[in-house]
Amino acid sequence: MHTQRVDHLSHTQRERLAYIDFRLYFMGEIGRPDLANRFGVAPAGATRDLALYREIAPQNIEFDGSNKIYRTGKAFVPLFEHAQPRVLSALSLGFDDGVNGESKPLLPCETPAILSCPRIEILAPICRAIHLKCPVSIRYHSMSSGESERVIVPFALVDTGLRWHIRAFDRKSNEFRDFAVTRIQAPKLLDEEAKAGERQDHDIQWTRILELELVPHPRLERPEIIRMDYAMAGESIRIRVRAAIAGYMLLRWSVDASSDHSLQGHQYRLWLKDNLSLYGVENAVLAPGYTLPREGKNK
């Protein structure tokens, strides 16, 4: 990457040059209307941005005079580092600044429908409470105990792939728990600070970091393809994850967490090589095939 070439530029200039770089890298072309539509700049401003990009990275961009458009140079090397999650988000959802609430994907892309989506008017005060580190009173609907009034101290949002929940200290149970955002009603921030024992550094499940070793499922005949799918450098992939979300992630990734890799089904392409790494993890029961180790079975 050559970001040092643009370090002296203003933030807005770098943002526009990064967009030019992105369009050339992933779309193969860019025109003045693309910049004008994205940033609201005048045609003359778009021309200056393209000229500046061409001055900094001339090998990256070529002008197609017949079509009046700039195309990717044959010796193209990205000027900026484009993070994979942002690239995939832009390609599938587009660039959305939140002003008009609408955004179009840059390429044809199909993504799974979101069945469990938090309401913005509930999510917003919860996010404020996380940022301000203050308690919030809520009405919560639990599968086990029904509706109840609670005061919680949230400190993180978690996307499990199936739902969004918050990790928080629950003053009712006096412990750290997960709360599905869709089950929260009437959140109200309290004008007080969280107590010392309610903060995230006291959440053992949150602060404990596990290293999970995932390998191609032993029942598969072509493990080399699985290693290719997950960009494994060797025979396995090692993932560092918080204990508080480990079970959710193994469920999301459809990892066989049984001790004898006994789960059947095409969805199980990975196996957790050592399921004892989940010992003491409260949500380990969510991991496919995981069972609690029997105490004293070797005695």
Secondary structure, 3 states (H helix, E strand, C coil): CCHHHHCCCCHHHHHHHHHHHHHHHHHCEECHHHHHHHHCCCHHHHHHHHHHHHHHCHHHEEEECCCCEEEECCCCCCCCCCCHHHHHHHHHHCCCCCCCCCCCCCCCCCCCCCCCCCCHHHHHHHHHHHHHCCCEEEEEEECCCEEEEEEEEEEEEEECCCCEEEEEEECCCCEEEEEEHHHEEEEEECCCCCCHHHCHHHCHHHHCEEEEEEEECCCCCCHHHHHHHCCCCCCCEEEEEEHHHHHHHHHHCCEECCCCCCCCCCCCCEEECCHHHHCCCCCHHHCCCCCCCCCCCCC
